[in-house]
Amino acid sequence: MENPGPPHPKMRQWKSRLPFRASTTASGGPWRGHGSVMVRRVPASVSPRILAVVDALPLRPDSRVLEIGCGPGAAARTVAARLGTGHILAVDRSAAAVDQARAGAAEAIAAGRMSVRRTAAQDFVLEPGEQPYDLVFAIRVGGLDGRHPEIGRRILERLAHATTPDARLFIDGGNPLRELSIPRS
């Protein structure tokens, strides 16, 4: 698609009334079309750093995604907004973080695109009947970024049992992500 040029001068006024941050582009990806302007739905409270991480994930509309260490849920909400029939489970060991994530994601949870669970990553197991995940990511999780190697080993063991055989694991620290292998026995 040819670049449509700068947005209309009134675009700034229009964008300021949206319940999400809108960006314009001339290409595909997780964008919604409206005439010649493409608008990407991004929750308004997402930092550029988290947005860069989510943009780098190989998401599909039907992805089953697991976020480890979700904190208040900004990345998980952004992922959920890009899923069609897929689902994201956001986990964190902190009760306060889980409460914040649930409160901020009521719409995505009600739509079935997101759920939140309190658990430490090294204790994570699939619940009865829960399908495995095909994409896992973590932002600033010490067990996966090398700060706590023994916890990291236990997390990877748990992920091996909670993911599909071809699942991929990404953590921050690359440009913006780096991929880790999930060891299979």
C-alpha positions in Angstrom: 0.0 0.0 0.0 1.3 3.4 -0.9 2.0 5.8 2.0 -1.1 8.1 2.3 1.0 10.9 3.6 0.5 12.8 6.9 -2.8 12.4 8.7 -5.5 14.9 8.3 -4.9 18.0 10.6 -8.0 17.0 12.7 -6.5 13.5 13.4 -5.0 14.8 16.6 -8.4 15.9 17.9 -10.0 12.6 16.8 -7.2 10.5 18.4 -7.5 12.4 21.7 -11.1 11.2 22.2 -10.3 7.5 21.7 -10.2 5.1 24.7 -6.9 3.8 23.3 -3.8 5.3 21.8 -4.0 5.3 18.0 -1.1 5.3 15.6 -1.3 5.6 11.8 0.5 3.4 9.3 0.3 2.3 5.7 1.1 -1.3 6.2 -0.5 -4.4 7.7 0.1 -6.1 11.1 -2.1 -5.7 14.1 -3.9 -2.7 12.5 -7.5 -1.9 11.9 -8.4 -0.1 8.6 -10.6 3.0 8.4 -10.5 4.5 4.9 -6.9 5.3 4.0 -5.8 5.6 7.6 -4.8 2.5 9.5 -5.3 2.6 13.3 -3.6 0.3 15.7 -5.6 -0.4 18.9 -3.2 0.1 21.8 -4.4 0.5 25.4 -3.6 4.1 26.3 -1.5 3.3 29.3 1.2 1.2 27.5 4.8 2.5 27.6 6.8 2.6 24.4 9.1 -0.1 25.8 6.3 -2.6 26.4 4.7 -1.7 23.1 8.0 -2.5 21.4 8.2 -5.9 23.1 4.6 -6.8 22.1 5.2 -5.6 18.6 8.2 -7.9 18.3 6.2 -11.0 19.5 5.2 -13.4 16.7 1.5 -13.2 17.5 -1.2 -14.8 15.4 -4.9 -14.2 16.0 -5.3 -17.7 17.4 -2.2 -17.7 19.6 -2.2 -19.2 23.1 0.1 -16.9 25.0 1.5 -17.1 28.5 3.0 -14.0 30.1 5.2 -14.7 33.1 5.4 -11.9 35.6 2.6 -9.8 34.2 2.7 -7.0 36.9 -0.3 -4.7 36.4 -1.0 -6.3 33.0 -0.2 -3.7 30.4 1.6 -6.1 28.1 -1.1 -8.8 28.5 -3.9 -6.3 27.7 -2.0 -5.2 24.6 -1.6 -8.8 23.5 -5.3 -9.5 24.2 -6.4 -6.6 22.0 -4.5 -8.3 19.1 -6.0 -11.7 19.5 -9.1 -13.0 17.7 -9.8 -16.5 18.8 -6.6 -16.8 20.8 -6.0 -16.3 24.5 -3.4 -14.9 26.9 -2.9 -16.1 30.4 -1.1 -13.5 32.5 0.6 -14.9 35.7 2.4 -13.1 38.6 3.4 -14.2 42.1 2.1 -10.9 43.6 -1.5 -10.7 44.7 -1.5 -6.9 44.2 -0.2 -7.3 40.7 -2.9 -9.9 39.9 -5.6 -7.7 41.3 -4.4 -4.7 39.2 -4.2 -6.9 36.1 -7.7 -8.2 36.6 -9.1 -4.7 37.2 -7.5 -3.3 34.1 -8.5 -6.1 31.8 -12.2 -6.6 32.7 -13.3 -6.3 29.0 -10.6 -8.7 27.7 -11.4 -11.2 30.5 -15.2 -11.0 29.8 -14.5 -11.5 26.1 -12.5 -14.7 26.9 -9.3 -13.4 25.3 -7.5 -13.0 28.7 -7.2 -14.6 32.1 -5.1 -13.8 35.1 -3.7 -16.2 37.7 -1.6 -15.8 40.8 1.4 -18.2 40.8 5.2 -18.0 40.9 6.6 -19.0 37.5 8.6 -21.8 39.0 5.3 -23.3 40.4 3.2 -22.9 37.2 1.3 -25.9 36.0 -1.6 -26.3 33.6 -5.0 -26.6 35.3 -7.1 -29.7 34.5 -8.4 -29.4 30.9 -6.2 -26.3 30.2 -4.6 -26.4 26.7 -0.8 -25.9 26.4 0.6 -22.5 25.2 2.4 -21.9 22.0 4.1 -18.6 22.9 5.6 -17.5 26.2 7.1 -14.1 27.1 8.5 -12.4 30.2 9.7 -8.9 30.9 12.2 -8.4 33.7 11.8 -11.8 35.2 15.0 -12.6 37.2 14.6 -16.3 36.9 14.8 -16.1 33.1 17.2 -13.2 32.6 20.1 -14.9 34.4 19.8 -13.2 37.8 18.5 -16.3 39.5 19.7 -19.3 37.6 18.3 -22.1 39.8 14.8 -20.5 39.7 15.3 -20.2 35.9 16.0 -23.9 35.5 12.8 -24.7 37.4 10.8 -22.3 35.3 12.1 -23.9 32.1 11.2 -27.3 33.4 7.6 -26.1 34.1 7.3 -24.5 30.7 8.4 -27.7 29.0 5.2 -29.3 30.5 2.9 -26.4 29.9 3.7 -25.6 26.2 3.3 -27.2 22.8 6.4 -28.9 21.3 7.0 -26.0 19.0 6.4 -23.3 21.5 8.7 -20.3 21.6 9.9 -18.3 24.7 11.0 -14.7 24.5 12.4 -12.4 27.2 13.4 -8.8 27.1 17.0 -7.9 26.8 17.5 -8.2 23.0 16.5 -5.7 20.5 13.9 -5.6 22.1 13.6 -9.4 22.7 15.8 -12.5 22.7 14.6 -16.0 22.4 15.4 -18.8 24.9 15.1 -22.5 24.2 12.6 -24.5 26.2 14.4 -27.7 27.0 12.5 -30.9 26.1 13.3 -34.3 27.6 
